[in-house]
């Protein structure tokens, strides 16, 4: 199994932000690194709740939908 399949949410952030990865792969997709960092920062509490079998609130659900839509739209533009 490829190593990336063992990665979790926190690993993705590190992989994306790594300088050479960002420059070569992710900057053309997302534009500003800060946008991706902010999305991950907003999504982390929701991820934490779901991974620990906690309920998410309606606000969490709306945030999750909004941030994932932003990220997916950036990827689709490519």
PyMOL Python script that loads the backbone (N, CA, C, O; Angstrom):
from pymol import cmd

cmd.read_pdbstr("""\
ATOM      1  N   UNK A   1       0.853  -1.176   0.000  1.00  0.00           N
ATOM      2  CA  UNK A   1       0.000   0.000   0.000  1.00  0.00           C
ATOM      3  C   UNK A   1       0.904   1.247   0.000  1.00  0.00           C
ATOM      4  O   UNK A   1       1.885   1.309   0.742  1.00  0.00           O
ATOM      5  N   UNK A   2       0.562   2.234  -0.839  1.00  0.00           N
ATOM      6  CA  UNK A   2       1.359   3.467  -0.869  1.00  0.00           C
ATOM      7  C   UNK A   2       1.337   4.188   0.481  1.00  0.00           C
ATOM      8  O   UNK A   2       0.326   4.193   1.183  1.00  0.00           O
ATOM      9  N   UNK A   3       2.459   4.788   0.820  1.00  0.00           N
ATOM     10  CA  UNK A   3       2.614   5.472   2.101  1.00  0.00           C
ATOM     11  C   UNK A   3       1.540   6.538   2.325  1.00  0.00           C
ATOM     12  O   UNK A   3       1.097   6.729   3.457  1.00  0.00           O
ATOM     13  N   UNK A   4       1.117   7.232   1.275  1.00  0.00           N
ATOM     14  CA  UNK A   4       0.112   8.295   1.419  1.00  0.00           C
ATOM     15  C   UNK A   4      -1.196   7.759   1.990  1.00  0.00           C
ATOM     16  O   UNK A   4      -1.949   8.513   2.606  1.00  0.00           O
ATOM     17  N   UNK A   5      -1.478   6.486   1.799  1.00  0.00           N
ATOM     18  CA  UNK A   5      -2.720   5.905   2.309  1.00  0.00           C
ATOM     19  C   UNK A   5      -2.715   5.749   3.832  1.00  0.00           C
ATOM     20  O   UNK A   5      -3.755   5.479   4.432  1.00  0.00           O
ATOM     21  N   UNK A   6      -1.562   5.917   4.447  1.00  0.00           N
ATOM     22  CA  UNK A   6      -1.466   5.870   5.906  1.00  0.00           C
ATOM     23  C   UNK A   6      -1.557   7.266   6.521  1.00  0.00           C
ATOM     24  O   UNK A   6      -1.607   7.408   7.742  1.00  0.00           O
ATOM     25  N   UNK A   7      -1.578   8.284   5.679  1.00  0.00           N
ATOM     26  CA  UNK A   7      -1.617   9.662   6.165  1.00  0.00           C
ATOM     27  C   UNK A   7      -2.996   9.998   6.712  1.00  0.00           C
ATOM     28  O   UNK A   7      -4.010   9.471   6.255  1.00  0.00           O
ATOM     29  N   UNK A   8      -3.011  10.887   7.700  1.00  0.00           N
ATOM     30  CA  UNK A   8      -4.280  11.384   8.216  1.00  0.00           C
ATOM     31  C   UNK A   8      -4.365  12.887   7.965  1.00  0.00           C
ATOM     32  O   UNK A   8      -3.491  13.477   7.332  1.00  0.00           O
ATOM     33  N   UNK A   9      -5.411  13.474   8.461  1.00  0.00           N
ATOM     34  CA  UNK A   9      -5.710  14.882   8.225  1.00  0.00           C
ATOM     35  C   UNK A   9      -4.525  15.794   8.554  1.00  0.00           C
ATOM     36  O   UNK A   9      -4.207  16.699   7.781  1.00  0.00           O
ATOM     37  N   UNK A  10      -3.874  15.563   9.690  1.00  0.00           N
ATOM     38  CA  UNK A  10      -2.757  16.427  10.088  1.00  0.00           C
ATOM     39  C   UNK A  10      -1.553  16.247   9.169  1.00  0.00           C
ATOM     40  O   UNK A  10      -0.788  17.187   8.959  1.00  0.00           O
ATOM     41  N   UNK A  11      -1.383  15.056   8.626  1.00  0.00           N
ATOM     42  CA  UNK A  11      -0.291  14.833   7.690  1.00  0.00           C
ATOM     43  C   UNK A  11      -0.513  15.599   6.382  1.00  0.00           C
ATOM     44  O   UNK A  11       0.433  16.131   5.802  1.00  0.00           O
ATOM     45  N   UNK A  12      -1.753  15.651   5.928  1.00  0.00           N
ATOM     46  CA  UNK A  12      -2.053  16.352   4.677  1.00  0.00           C
ATOM     47  C   UNK A  12      -1.622  17.809   4.752  1.00  0.00           C
ATOM     48  O   UNK A  12      -1.055  18.348   3.802  1.00  0.00           O
ATOM     49  N   UNK A  13      -1.892  18.436   5.880  1.00  0.00           N
ATOM     50  CA  UNK A  13      -1.497  19.833   6.063  1.00  0.00           C
ATOM     51  C   UNK A  13       0.019  19.980   5.946  1.00  0.00           C
ATOM     52  O   UNK A  13       0.504  20.887   5.269  1.00  0.00           O
ATOM     53  N   UNK A  14       0.761  19.101   6.595  1.00  0.00           N
ATOM     54  CA  UNK A  14       2.223  19.150   6.533  1.00  0.00           C
ATOM     55  C   UNK A  14       2.736  18.895   5.117  1.00  0.00           C
ATOM     56  O   UNK A  14       3.670  19.553   4.660  1.00  0.00           O
ATOM     57  N   UNK A  15       2.127  17.946   4.438  1.00  0.00           N
ATOM     58  CA  UNK A  15       2.538  17.623   3.069  1.00  0.00           C
ATOM     59  C   UNK A  15       2.300  18.812   2.147  1.00  0.00           C
ATOM     60  O   UNK A  15       3.170  19.162   1.350  1.00  0.00           O
ATOM     61  N   UNK A  16       1.139  19.428   2.248  1.00  0.00           N
ATOM     62  CA  UNK A  16       0.805  20.565   1.389  1.00  0.00           C
ATOM     63  C   UNK A  16       1.699  21.757   1.675  1.00  0.00           C
ATOM     64  O   UNK A  16       2.130  22.442   0.748  1.00  0.00           O
ATOM     65  N   UNK A  17       1.985  22.017   2.948  1.00  0.00           N
ATOM     66  CA  UNK A  17       2.751  23.201   3.319  1.00  0.00           C
ATOM     67  C   UNK A  17       4.255  23.054   3.096  1.00  0.00           C
ATOM     68  O   UNK A  17       4.969  24.056   3.055  1.00  0.00           O
ATOM     69  N   UNK A  18       4.741  21.840   2.954  1.00  0.00           N
ATOM     70  CA  UNK A  18       6.184  21.637   2.755  1.00  0.00           C
ATOM     71  C   UNK A  18       6.624  22.461   1.549  1.00  0.00           C
ATOM     72  O   UNK A  18       5.990  22.423   0.495  1.00  0.00           O
ATOM     73  N   UNK A  19       7.697  23.194   1.711  1.00  0.00           N
ATOM     74  CA  UNK A  19       8.110  24.209   0.745  1.00  0.00           C
ATOM     75  C   UNK A  19       8.167  23.715  -0.699  1.00  0.00           C
ATOM     76  O   UNK A  19       7.552  24.326  -1.573  1.00  0.00           O
ATOM     77  N   UNK A  20       8.881  22.636  -0.973  1.00  0.00           N
ATOM     78  CA  UNK A  20       8.993  22.199  -2.359  1.00  0.00           C
ATOM     79  C   UNK A  20       7.682  21.621  -2.883  1.00  0.00           C
ATOM     80  O   UNK A  20       7.366  21.779  -4.063  1.00  0.00           O
ATOM     81  N   UNK A  21       6.912  20.951  -2.018  1.00  0.00           N
ATOM     82  CA  UNK A  21       5.590  20.458  -2.436  1.00  0.00           C
ATOM     83  C   UNK A  21       4.674  21.612  -2.783  1.00  0.00           C
ATOM     84  O   UNK A  21       3.972  21.582  -3.794  1.00  0.00           O
ATOM     85  N   UNK A  22       4.689  22.638  -1.929  1.00  0.00           N
ATOM     86  CA  UNK A  22       3.824  23.784  -2.161  1.00  0.00           C
ATOM     87  C   UNK A  22       4.140  24.443  -3.503  1.00  0.00           C
ATOM     88  O   UNK A  22       3.247  24.689  -4.313  1.00  0.00           O
ATOM     89  N   UNK A  23       5.418  24.723  -3.722  1.00  0.00           N
ATOM     90  CA  UNK A  23       5.826  25.435  -4.922  1.00  0.00           C
ATOM     91  C   UNK A  23       5.536  24.644  -6.194  1.00  0.00           C
ATOM     92  O   UNK A  23       5.013  25.191  -7.165  1.00  0.00           O
ATOM     93  N   UNK A  24       5.873  23.367  -6.187  1.00  0.00           N
ATOM     94  CA  UNK A  24       5.766  22.567  -7.408  1.00  0.00           C
ATOM     95  C   UNK A  24       4.355  22.059  -7.694  1.00  0.00           C
ATOM     96  O   UNK A  24       3.958  21.947  -8.853  1.00  0.00           O
ATOM     97  N   UNK A  25       3.603  21.755  -6.644  1.00  0.00           N
ATOM     98  CA  UNK A  25       2.330  21.061  -6.851  1.00  0.00           C
ATOM     99  C   UNK A  25       1.121  21.878  -6.424  1.00  0.00           C
ATOM    100  O   UNK A  25       0.172  22.025  -7.196  1.00  0.00           O
ATOM    101  N   UNK A  26       1.140  22.406  -5.223  1.00  0.00           N
ATOM    102  CA  UNK A  26      -0.082  22.958  -4.642  1.00  0.00           C
ATOM    103  C   UNK A  26      -0.319  24.438  -4.919  1.00  0.00           C
ATOM    104  O   UNK A  26      -1.473  24.864  -4.971  1.00  0.00           O
ATOM    105  N   UNK A  27       0.722  25.228  -5.096  1.00  0.00           N
ATOM    106  CA  UNK A  27       0.522  26.658  -5.368  1.00  0.00           C
ATOM    107  C   UNK A  27      -0.271  26.894  -6.646  1.00  0.00           C
ATOM    108  O   UNK A  27      -1.156  27.750  -6.654  1.00  0.00           O
ATOM    109  N   UNK A  28       0.013  26.162  -7.739  1.00  0.00           N
ATOM    110  CA  UNK A  28      -0.801  26.369  -8.947  1.00  0.00           C
ATOM    111  C   UNK A  28      -2.284  26.015  -8.756  1.00  0.00           C
ATOM    112  O   UNK A  28      -3.149  26.536  -9.460  1.00  0.00           O
ATOM    113  N   UNK A  29      -2.559  25.142  -7.813  1.00  0.00           N
ATOM    114  CA  UNK A  29      -3.947  24.724  -7.575  1.00  0.00           C
ATOM    115  C   UNK A  29      -4.662  25.707  -6.654  1.00  0.00           C
ATOM    116  O   UNK A  29      -5.767  26.156  -6.957  1.00  0.00           O
ATOM    117  N   UNK A  30      -4.033  26.040  -5.530  1.00  0.00           N
ATOM    118  CA  UNK A  30      -4.702  26.815  -4.484  1.00  0.00           C
ATOM    119  C   UNK A  30      -4.349  28.300  -4.472  1.00  0.00           C
ATOM    120  O   UNK A  30      -5.071  29.096  -3.871  1.00  0.00           O
ATOM    121  N   UNK A  31      -3.267  28.685  -5.118  1.00  0.00           N
ATOM    122  CA  UNK A  31      -2.895  30.099  -5.155  1.00  0.00           C
ATOM    123  C   UNK A  31      -2.159  30.560  -3.909  1.00  0.00           C
ATOM    124  O   UNK A  31      -0.932  30.657  -3.900  1.00  0.00           O
ATOM    125  N   UNK A  32      -2.896  30.836  -2.884  1.00  0.00           N
ATOM    126  CA  UNK A  32      -2.304  31.346  -1.639  1.00  0.00           C
ATOM    127  C   UNK A  32      -2.230  30.239  -0.590  1.00  0.00           C
ATOM    128  O   UNK A  32      -3.225  29.573  -0.303  1.00  0.00           O
ATOM    129  N   UNK A  33      -1.049  30.053  -0.030  1.00  0.00           N
ATOM    130  CA  UNK A  33      -0.864  29.046   1.013  1.00  0.00           C
ATOM    131  C   UNK A  33      -1.734  29.357   2.225  1.00  0.00           C
ATOM    132  O   UNK A  33      -2.244  28.449   2.880  1.00  0.00           O
ATOM    133  N   UNK A  34      -1.900  30.634   2.518  1.00  0.00           N
ATOM    134  CA  UNK A  34      -2.691  31.035   3.683  1.00  0.00           C
ATOM    135  C   UNK A  34      -4.139  30.569   3.573  1.00  0.00           C
ATOM    136  O   UNK A  34      -4.762  30.236   4.582  1.00  0.00           O
ATOM    137  N   UNK A  35      -4.681  30.544   2.351  1.00  0.00           N
ATOM    138  CA  UNK A  35      -6.059  30.078   2.164  1.00  0.00           C
ATOM    139  C   UNK A  35      -6.207  28.622   2.581  1.00  0.00           C
ATOM    140  O   UNK A  35      -7.171  28.253   3.252  1.00  0.00           O
ATOM    141  N   UNK A  36      -5.251  27.805   2.181  1.00  0.00           N
ATOM    142  CA  UNK A  36      -5.295  26.381   2.534  1.00  0.00           C
ATOM    143  C   UNK A  36      -5.082  26.208   4.034  1.00  0.00           C
ATOM    144  O   UNK A  36      -5.768  25.411   4.674  1.00  0.00           O
ATOM    145  N   UNK A  37      -4.140  26.946   4.589  1.00  0.00           N
ATOM    146  CA  UNK A  37      -3.875  26.862   6.026  1.00  0.00           C
ATOM    147  C   UNK A  37      -5.119  27.240   6.829  1.00  0.00           C
ATOM    148  O   UNK A  37      -5.454  26.579   7.812  1.00  0.00           O
ATOM    149  N   UNK A  38      -5.792  28.288   6.412  1.00  0.00           N
ATOM    150  CA  UNK A  38      -7.012  28.717   7.105  1.00  0.00           C
ATOM    151  C   UNK A  38      -8.110  27.670   7.002  1.00  0.00           C
ATOM    152  O   UNK A  38      -8.815  27.416   7.979  1.00  0.00           O
ATOM    153  N   UNK A  39      -8.263  27.064   5.838  1.00  0.00           N
ATOM    154  CA  UNK A  39      -9.277  26.017   5.679  1.00  0.00           C
ATOM    155  C   UNK A  39      -8.982  24.843   6.601  1.00  0.00           C
ATOM    156  O   UNK A  39      -9.880  24.354   7.287  1.00  0.00           O
ATOM    157  N   UNK A  40      -7.748  24.391   6.626  1.00  0.00           N
ATOM    158  CA  UNK A  40      -7.391  23.281   7.515  1.00  0.00           C
ATOM    159  C   UNK A  40      -7.590  23.653   8.978  1.00  0.00           C
ATOM    160  O   UNK A  40      -8.038  22.831   9.778  1.00  0.00           O
ATOM    161  N   UNK A  41      -7.258  24.885   9.325  1.00  0.00           N
ATOM    162  CA  UNK A  41      -7.435  25.340  10.710  1.00  0.00           C
ATOM    163  C   UNK A  41      -8.919  25.338  11.091  1.00  0.00           C
ATOM    164  O   UNK A  41      -9.271  24.954  12.206  1.00  0.00           O
ATOM    165  N   UNK A  42      -9.772  25.756  10.188  1.00  0.00           N
ATOM    166  CA  UNK A  42     -11.212  25.763  10.452  1.00  0.00           C
ATOM    167  C   UNK A  42     -11.779  24.347  10.507  1.00  0.00           C
ATOM    168  O   UNK A  42     -12.681  24.068  11.296  1.00  0.00           O
ATOM    169  N   UNK A  43     -11.251  23.454   9.672  1.00  0.00           N
ATOM    170  CA  UNK A  43     -11.765  22.094   9.602  1.00  0.00           C
ATOM    171  C   UNK A  43     -11.276  21.191  10.738  1.00  0.00           C
ATOM    172  O   UNK A  43     -11.924  20.193  11.055  1.00  0.00           O
ATOM    173  N   UNK A  44     -10.157  21.530  11.343  1.00  0.00           N
ATOM    174  CA  UNK A  44      -9.577  20.651  12.357  1.00  0.00           C
ATOM    175  C   UNK A  44     -10.525  20.334  13.516  1.00  0.00           C
ATOM    176  O   UNK A  44     -10.629  19.166  13.891  1.00  0.00           O
ATOM    177  N   UNK A  45     -11.222  21.314  14.103  1.00  0.00           N
ATOM    178  CA  UNK A  45     -12.135  20.974  15.210  1.00  0.00           C
ATOM    179  C   UNK A  45     -13.265  20.030  14.786  1.00  0.00           C
ATOM    180  O   UNK A  45     -13.697  19.186  15.571  1.00  0.00           O
ATOM    181  N   UNK A  46     -13.738  20.170  13.559  1.00  0.00           N
ATOM    182  CA  UNK A  46     -14.791  19.278  13.067  1.00  0.00           C
ATOM    183  C   UNK A  46     -14.223  17.884  12.878  1.00  0.00           C
ATOM    184  O   UNK A  46     -14.862  16.895  13.238  1.00  0.00           O
ATOM    185  N   UNK A  47     -13.046  17.803  12.322  1.00  0.00           N
ATOM    186  CA  UNK A  47     -12.381  16.511  12.146  1.00  0.00           C
ATOM    187  C   UNK A  47     -12.173  15.848  13.498  1.00  0.00           C
ATOM    188  O   UNK A  47     -12.418  14.650  13.644  1.00  0.00           O
ATOM    189  N   UNK A  48     -11.730  16.604  14.475  1.00  0.00           N
ATOM    190  CA  UNK A  48     -11.487  16.074  15.820  1.00  0.00           C
ATOM    191  C   UNK A  48     -12.779  15.512  16.423  1.00  0.00           C
ATOM    192  O   UNK A  48     -12.777  14.426  17.003  1.00  0.00           O
ATOM    193  N   UNK A  49     -13.856  16.239  16.286  1.00  0.00           N
ATOM    194  CA  UNK A  49     -15.143  15.785  16.833  1.00  0.00           C
ATOM    195  C   UNK A  49     -15.586  14.483  16.189  1.00  0.00           C
ATOM    196  O   UNK A  49     -15.986  13.549  16.883  1.00  0.00           O
ATOM    197  N   UNK A  50     -15.518  14.417  14.870  1.00  0.00           N
ATOM    198  CA  UNK A  50     -15.985  13.208  14.195  1.00  0.00           C
ATOM    199  C   UNK A  50     -15.100  12.008  14.478  1.00  0.00           C
ATOM    200  O   UNK A  50     -15.599  10.888  14.584  1.00  0.00           O
ATOM    201  N   UNK A  51     -13.802  12.220  14.601  1.00  0.00           N
ATOM    202  CA  UNK A  51     -12.892  11.105  14.851  1.00  0.00           C
ATOM    203  C   UNK A  51     -12.993  10.592  16.288  1.00  0.00           C
ATOM    204  O   UNK A  51     -12.528   9.493  16.589  1.00  0.00           O
ATOM    205  N   UNK A  52     -13.592  11.373  17.162  1.00  0.00           N
ATOM    206  CA  UNK A  52     -13.769  10.956  18.553  1.00  0.00           C
ATOM    207  C   UNK A  52     -15.241  10.697  18.870  1.00  0.00           C
ATOM    208  O   UNK A  52     -15.675  10.755  20.020  1.00  0.00           O
ATOM    209  N   UNK A  53     -15.979  10.414  17.816  1.00  0.00           N
ATOM    210  CA  UNK A  53     -17.394  10.031  17.933  1.00  0.00           C
ATOM    211  C   UNK A  53     -18.245  11.045  18.682  1.00  0.00           C
ATOM    212  O   UNK A  53     -19.163  10.682  19.418  1.00  0.00           O
ATOM    213  N   UNK A  54     -17.932  12.303  18.488  1.00  0.00           N
ATOM    214  CA  UNK A  54     -18.743  13.363  19.081  1.00  0.00           C
ATOM    215  C   UNK A  54     -19.701  13.889  18.024  1.00  0.00           C
ATOM    216  O   UNK A  54     -19.444  13.802  16.823  1.00  0.00           O
ATOM    217  N   UNK A  55     -20.791  14.426  18.495  1.00  0.00           N
ATOM    218  CA  UNK A  55     -21.736  15.040  17.573  1.00  0.00           C
ATOM    219  C   UNK A  55     -21.160  16.332  17.024  1.00  0.00           C
ATOM    220  O   UNK A  55     -20.413  17.035  17.704  1.00  0.00           O
ATOM    221  N   UNK A  56     -21.518  16.634  15.782  1.00  0.00           N
ATOM    222  CA  UNK A  56     -21.156  17.946  15.255  1.00  0.00           C
ATOM    223  C   UNK A  56     -22.418  18.792  15.204  1.00  0.00           C
ATOM    224  O   UNK A  56     -23.521  18.289  14.991  1.00  0.00           O
ATOM    225  N   UNK A  57     -22.231  20.055  15.401  1.00  0.00           N
ATOM    226  CA  UNK A  57     -23.354  20.986  15.419  1.00  0.00           C
ATOM    227  C   UNK A  57     -23.734  21.374  13.989  1.00  0.00           C
ATOM    228  O   UNK A  57     -23.010  21.074  13.039  1.00  0.00           O
ATOM    229  N   UNK A  58     -24.852  22.028  13.854  1.00  0.00           N
ATOM    230  CA  UNK A  58     -25.259  22.552  12.558  1.00  0.00           C
ATOM    231  C   UNK A  58     -24.212  23.531  12.037  1.00  0.00           C
ATOM    232  O   UNK A  58     -23.901  23.538  10.846  1.00  0.00           O
ATOM    233  N   UNK A  59     -23.669  24.358  12.931  1.00  0.00           N
ATOM    234  CA  UNK A  59     -22.612  25.289  12.532  1.00  0.00           C
ATOM    235  C   UNK A  59     -21.388  24.540  12.005  1.00  0.00           C
ATOM    236  O   UNK A  59     -20.791  24.942  11.007  1.00  0.00           O
ATOM    237  N   UNK A  60     -21.016  23.446  12.683  1.00  0.00           N
ATOM    238  CA  UNK A  60     -19.902  22.622  12.224  1.00  0.00           C
ATOM    239  C   UNK A  60     -20.176  22.060  10.839  1.00  0.00           C
ATOM    240  O   UNK A  60     -19.300  22.057   9.973  1.00  0.00           O
ATOM    241  N   UNK A  61     -21.395  21.588  10.639  1.00  0.00           N
ATOM    242  CA  UNK A  61     -21.778  21.014   9.350  1.00  0.00           C
ATOM    243  C   UNK A  61     -21.695  22.066   8.245  1.00  0.00           C
ATOM    244  O   UNK A  61     -21.186  21.792   7.159  1.00  0.00           O
ATOM    245  N   UNK A  62     -22.187  23.250   8.522  1.00  0.00           N
ATOM    246  CA  UNK A  62     -22.128  24.333   7.532  1.00  0.00           C
ATOM    247  C   UNK A  62     -20.679  24.717   7.225  1.00  0.00           C
ATOM    248  O   UNK A  62     -20.322  24.947   6.070  1.00  0.00           O
ATOM    249  N   UNK A  63     -19.865  24.782   8.251  1.00  0.00           N
ATOM    250  CA  UNK A  63     -18.450  25.094   8.076  1.00  0.00           C
ATOM    251  C   UNK A  63     -17.766  24.018   7.240  1.00  0.00           C
ATOM    252  O   UNK A  63     -17.004  24.328   6.324  1.00  0.00           O
ATOM    253  N   UNK A  64     -18.035  22.769   7.554  1.00  0.00           N
ATOM    254  CA  UNK A  64     -17.467  21.652   6.818  1.00  0.00           C
ATOM    255  C   UNK A  64     -17.839  21.736   5.335  1.00  0.00           C
ATOM    256  O   UNK A  64     -16.983  21.579   4.464  1.00  0.00           O
ATOM    257  N   UNK A  65     -19.095  21.979   5.061  1.00  0.00           N
ATOM    258  CA  UNK A  65     -19.549  22.075   3.664  1.00  0.00           C
ATOM    259  C   UNK A  65     -18.910  23.267   2.955  1.00  0.00           C
ATOM    260  O   UNK A  65     -18.507  23.162   1.797  1.00  0.00           O
ATOM    261  N   UNK A  66     -18.820  24.378   3.640  1.00  0.00           N
ATOM    262  CA  UNK A  66     -18.252  25.584   3.046  1.00  0.00           C
ATOM    263  C   UNK A  66     -16.767  25.403   2.727  1.00  0.00           C
ATOM    264  O   UNK A  66     -16.333  25.688   1.611  1.00  0.00           O
ATOM    265  N   UNK A  67     -16.002  24.940   3.686  1.00  0.00           N
ATOM    266  CA  UNK A  67     -14.557  24.801   3.484  1.00  0.00           C
ATOM    267  C   UNK A  67     -14.217  23.718   2.471  1.00  0.00           C
ATOM    268  O   UNK A  67     -13.320  23.903   1.649  1.00  0.00           O
ATOM    269  N   UNK A  68     -14.915  22.599   2.519  1.00  0.00           N
ATOM    270  CA  UNK A  68     -14.622  21.548   1.539  1.00  0.00           C
ATOM    271  C   UNK A  68     -15.020  21.998   0.137  1.00  0.00           C
ATOM    272  O   UNK A  68     -14.361  21.639  -0.839  1.00  0.00           O
ATOM    273  N   UNK A  69     -16.079  22.770   0.030  1.00  0.00           N
ATOM    274  CA  UNK A  69     -16.477  23.307  -1.271  1.00  0.00           C
ATOM    275  C   UNK A  69     -15.403  24.239  -1.815  1.00  0.00           C
ATOM    276  O   UNK A  69     -15.075  24.187  -3.000  1.00  0.00           O
ATOM    277  N   UNK A  70     -14.858  25.086  -0.957  1.00  0.00           N
ATOM    278  CA  UNK A  70     -13.775  25.986  -1.383  1.00  0.00           C
ATOM    279  C   UNK A  70     -12.583  25.197  -1.915  1.00  0.00           C
ATOM    280  O   UNK A  70     -12.038  25.521  -2.970  1.00  0.00           O
ATOM    281  N   UNK A  71     -12.183  24.164  -1.182  1.00  0.00           N
ATOM    282  CA  UNK A  71     -11.026  23.364  -1.590  1.00  0.00           C
ATOM    283  C   UNK A  71     -11.305  22.578  -2.869  1.00  0.00           C
ATOM    284  O   UNK A  71     -10.466  22.525  -3.768  1.00  0.00           O
ATOM    285  N   UNK A  72     -12.472  21.979  -2.945  1.00  0.00           N
ATOM    286  CA  UNK A  72     -12.823  21.195  -4.133  1.00  0.00           C
ATOM    287  C   UNK A  72     -12.930  22.094  -5.363  1.00  0.00           C
ATOM    288  O   UNK A  72     -12.489  21.713  -6.447  1.00  0.00           O
ATOM    289  N   UNK A  73     -13.505  23.266  -5.207  1.00  0.00           N
ATOM    290  CA  UNK A  73     -13.598  24.193  -6.358  1.00  0.00           C
ATOM    291  C   UNK A  73     -12.220  24.602  -6.856  1.00  0.00           C
ATOM    292  O   UNK A  73     -12.012  24.728  -8.062  1.00  0.00           O
ATOM    293  N   UNK A  74     -11.284  24.809  -5.949  1.00  0.00           N
ATOM    294  CA  UNK A  74      -9.910  25.153  -6.355  1.00  0.00           C
ATOM    295  C   UNK A  74      -9.300  24.000  -7.142  1.00  0.00           C
ATOM    296  O   UNK A  74      -8.617  24.224  -8.142  1.00  0.00           O
ATOM    297  N   UNK A  75      -9.536  22.795  -6.708  1.00  0.00           N
ATOM    298  CA  UNK A  75      -8.987  21.621  -7.394  1.00  0.00           C
ATOM    299  C   UNK A  75      -9.652  21.450  -8.761  1.00  0.00           C
ATOM    300  O   UNK A  75      -8.978  21.127  -9.739  1.00  0.00           O
ATOM    301  N   UNK A  76     -10.935  21.657  -8.834  1.00  0.00           N
ATOM    302  CA  UNK A  76     -11.665  21.494 -10.108  1.00  0.00           C
ATOM    303  C   UNK A  76     -11.240  22.499 -11.164  1.00  0.00           C
ATOM    304  O   UNK A  76     -11.296  22.207 -12.359  1.00  0.00           O
ATOM    305  N   UNK A  77     -10.818  23.670 -10.737  1.00  0.00           N
ATOM    306  CA  UNK A  77     -10.396  24.705 -11.701  1.00  0.00           C
ATOM    307  C   UNK A  77      -9.155  24.279 -12.479  1.00  0.00           C
ATOM    308  O   UNK A  77      -8.840  24.852 -13.522  1.00  0.00           O
ATOM    309  N   UNK A  78      -8.468  23.290 -11.976  1.00  0.00           N
ATOM    310  CA  UNK A  78      -7.230  22.847 -12.646  1.00  0.00           C
ATOM    311  C   UNK A  78      -7.489  21.992 -13.823  1.00  0.00           C
ATOM    312  O   UNK A  78      -6.549  21.548 -14.482  1.00  0.00           O
TER     313      UNK A  78
END
""", "prot")
cmd.dss("prot")
cmd.show_as("cartoon", "prot")
cmd.util.cbc("prot")
cmd.orient("prot")
